[in-house]
Amino acid sequence: MGFVLVDAGPLIALGKLNRLHLLAELYEVIHIPRAVYHETVIEGAVRDAPDSLNIRLFLDHYQFPILDVSEEIVRYQQQWSHLGSGEKHLLSLALSFTGTEVQVLVDDESAREEARRLGLFVKGTVGILVQAYRAKLLTLDDIELLLLEIAARPDIWISEKLCRQVIEQLKRDP
C-alpha cells in the first residue's frame, strides 16, 4: 500500500490494547494528521487517558510523520461537517496525495463511508488485527482474545456483534 494515514480511533483502540506495535510491523510508515495527534496525545493527556501516553511514546519512538493540512482546505470540504476534526483532516490529506494509492485507517463509520465514496482503501482496528493475524503476527487465540476484549470494553467503540462475527469467520476460514 502506497500511503497510509491513521485516524484517532485505531490509535486509541490499539493503545488501550497495547498493540500499537502492530502498525509498525504491518506498515513501513504511517502518517498522522496533526489534528489526530492533538486529539489522541494532547487532549488525551489533558483527560488523563492512559492510552495517550502509549500513543505519544509509540509515535516518538518510530518517528512517524505528523502532517499539517491547511484549515482553508478542510473548511472547503463542507460536505464533511458531520465529521470530527481528525476525520476531516485525515480525508483532506488523503485527497492531497493524487496519483498515489492511499489507505486510511479509521473506525468512525461516517468517515469510513466518506472515504469509500472518495475511492480510498479503508481499514479499521478490527481489519488491522485481522491483517496482523494473516501476517502471522497474532495467533488465532491472540486475535480471539483481543476481539473479545474489544467487545467487552465500553471505552472502545467497536460493535460486539462485529467482533463476534470476525471471530466466527476466522474460526471457519483461518
TILUM-232451 format. One record per atom (N, C-alpha, C): z, x, y; residue in one letter. Coordinates in steps of 0.05 Angstrom, whole numbers, plus 5000, padded with zeros to 4 digits. Atoms other than C-alpha are relative to their C-alpha. Layout:
BEGIN
ZXYa...
***
This chain:
BEGIN
500050174977m500050005000m500050185024m500349834976g497950295067g502450025018g498050004979f503250095117f502149794993f497850195008v510049775101v501949975024v498150074980l514149415153l502349834988l497750145012v521149155137v501549845021v498550184982d524948575168d503050024992d497149995003a532448475172a500949894972a499150135025g533148015110g500250204977g499849815023p531348535057p501950235006p498249784994l535149085093l502949914996l497350105002i541448655097i500749944971i499450075028a540948395026a500350254983a499849765016l539549074995l502450175009l497649864991g545049375039g502549884988g497750135012k550048865013k500250064970k500149955028l547749014942l500250314993l500149715003n548049774954n497550094984n502549935013r540749824933r497850085020r502049924980l537350064997l498350234990l501549775011h535250694959h497449914986h502450105013l530150264922l497650005019l502250004980l526050214986l498850285002l501049724998a525550974990a498650084974a501249925025e523851024916e497349854996e502450165004l518450484919l497850065021l501949974978y515150644986y500450285012y499949744988e513451315015e501349995028e498850034974v515151075085v500249705005v499750284989i517850415112i500350035030i499850004971h517350245185h501749765008h498150204992i522649855221i499549945030i500250074972p521449465285p502750045014p497649954986r526549655338r501849755001r498450254999a528748925343a501549964974a498750025026v530348935269v502350204997v497949805000y534249585276y502449905017y497850104982h538149275334h501549784986h498650225014e539648645293e501750094977e498649935024t541748995230t502150215005t498249774996v545149625256v501949955024v498450024976i547449505328i501649745000i498650255001e549148765325e501749974976e498450005025g551548845253g502650145004g497649844995a556549375276a501949845018a498350164982v559048915332v501449784984v498950225017r560148365279r501750114978r498649875022d563548875233d498849944973d501450055025a558348735180a499950274984a499949755014p559549265126p497250104993p502749915006d552049275109d498750155023d501349874978s550449515179s500450314999s499649715003l553550195165l498250114978l501849915021n549750245099n497250035010n502850004989i543250085135i499650245019i500249784981r544550585191r499950274985r499949755015l546351145142l497450044984l502549995015f540250985099f497750085018f502349944982l535350985157l500350285013l499649734989d538451615187d499350214979d500549805021h538151975120h497050044995h502849985007y530851815106y498250045025y501549974975q528651855179q497549835001q502250194999f524251245172f499549935030f500650054972p520551095237p501049725009p499250254987i523450565283i498049965023i502350044982l517750265322l500649805022l499850184978d517549945390d497449835001d502350184995v513049355407v500449885028v499850114973s511549115476s500949715001s499150284997e515348485496e497749825009e502350164991e508948265530e498349914977e501550075024i505348275463i501449784985i498450195015v511047895430v499949735014v500150254985r511147365485r497349864998r502850115002y503547275478y499849824975y500250155025q504647005408q501849755001q498350244996q507346325429q500349834975q499750165025q506046015361q502350094983q497749905016w511846425335w502749935013w497650064986s517046105380s502349924981s497950095019h520745845318h501250244984h499149765015l521746555291l502150155016l498149834987g527347035306g498650245013g501149774986s526347655349s498950214980s500949805019g525848125289g497449924986g502450095013e520647695255e497650015019e502149994980k516547645319k499050295004k500849724996h516648405328h498650104974h501249925025l515048505254l497149924999l502750115002l508848065257l498250125022l501549884979s506648345324s499250294993s500649735009l507049055296l497949994978l501950025022a503348845233a497249955010a502650064989l497648565274l498850245015l501049784985s497149205314s498750224983s501249795018f495149615253f497549894987f502650105010t487949385246t498750214983t501449825018g483849685191g501850134979g498249895019t489949845150t501349784984t498550205016e493049465092e502950005009e497250024991v499749215117v501549824981v498250175016q505448965074q502549965017q497550064986v511348615106v502149914979v497750065017l518048585071l501749815016l498650214984v521147935096v500949784982v499050225016d525547385067d499749735014d500150264985d525246855122d497449854993d502350155010e520646315095e497949945021e501950054978s517546135162s498450255007s501449744994a515846865175a498150074977a501749945024r513046935104r497549835002r502450174998e508446335115e498150105022e501749904978e506046615181e498650264992e501149745008a504947305151a497649954980a502250075019r500746995094r497649895015r502250124984r496746595145r498450225014r501349774986l495247255180l498650194981l501449835020g492747555115g501650254992g498449775006l498548035106l501149984971l498749995026f501548245039f503049955006f497250084995v508547935035v501750044975v498149975022k514448124992k502849975012k497350024991g521747944998g501950164982g498049855015t528248204969t499649974970t500450055029v527047884901v497550154990v502449865007g520048164899g500450304999g499449725000i522648854916i501550084975i498449955024l527648814859l498249994975l501950025022v522148584811v498250254999v501749764999q517649154834q501650254990q498449785009a523449644822a500449984970a499850035029y524349354752y497450084987y502649925012r516949424737r499450305002r500349714996a517250144763a502150154983a497949895018k523050254713k502250135016k497849914985l527950384769l502549834995l497950185009l532149804743l499549914972l500350115027t533449564672t500049695003t499950304999l532848824654l502949915005l497250084994d540548794653d500650055029d499549944972d540749124722d498949775018d501250204982i535948624754i501249734995i498750265005e539148034719e502749985015e497450004986l546048224747l499649995030l500550024971l543148344816l499249735009l500950274993l539647674817l502349804997l497750185002l545947324792l501950045023l498249944977e549947674847e498849875025e501350134977i544847444899i500549704999i499650295003a545246734872a502849915006a497250084997a552846734875a501150065028a498949914974r553647054944r499149815023r500750174977p553946585004p499050165024p500949844978d552347165050d497250134996d502949925004i545447295020i498549744997i501250264998w540946715037w497449994984w502350025018i536346714977i500849794980i499450235017s535846094934s500950084972s499049965028e539846084869e497849924981e502250105018k534045694838k497950224997k502049785002l529146254854l501050234983l498949785016c533746784825c500049934971c499950085028r534646394761r497149984988r502850015010q527046264755q499050284995q501049735004v525647004763v501350134975v498749905023i530847184711i498649894974i501350125024e527746694661e497250114996e502749895002q520746944676q500050294989q499949725009l522747674666l500950014971l499150005028k526247504600k497749924982k502450095016r519847144576r497850215000r502249824997d515047664602d500950265014d498949764987p518448324614p497850195008p
***
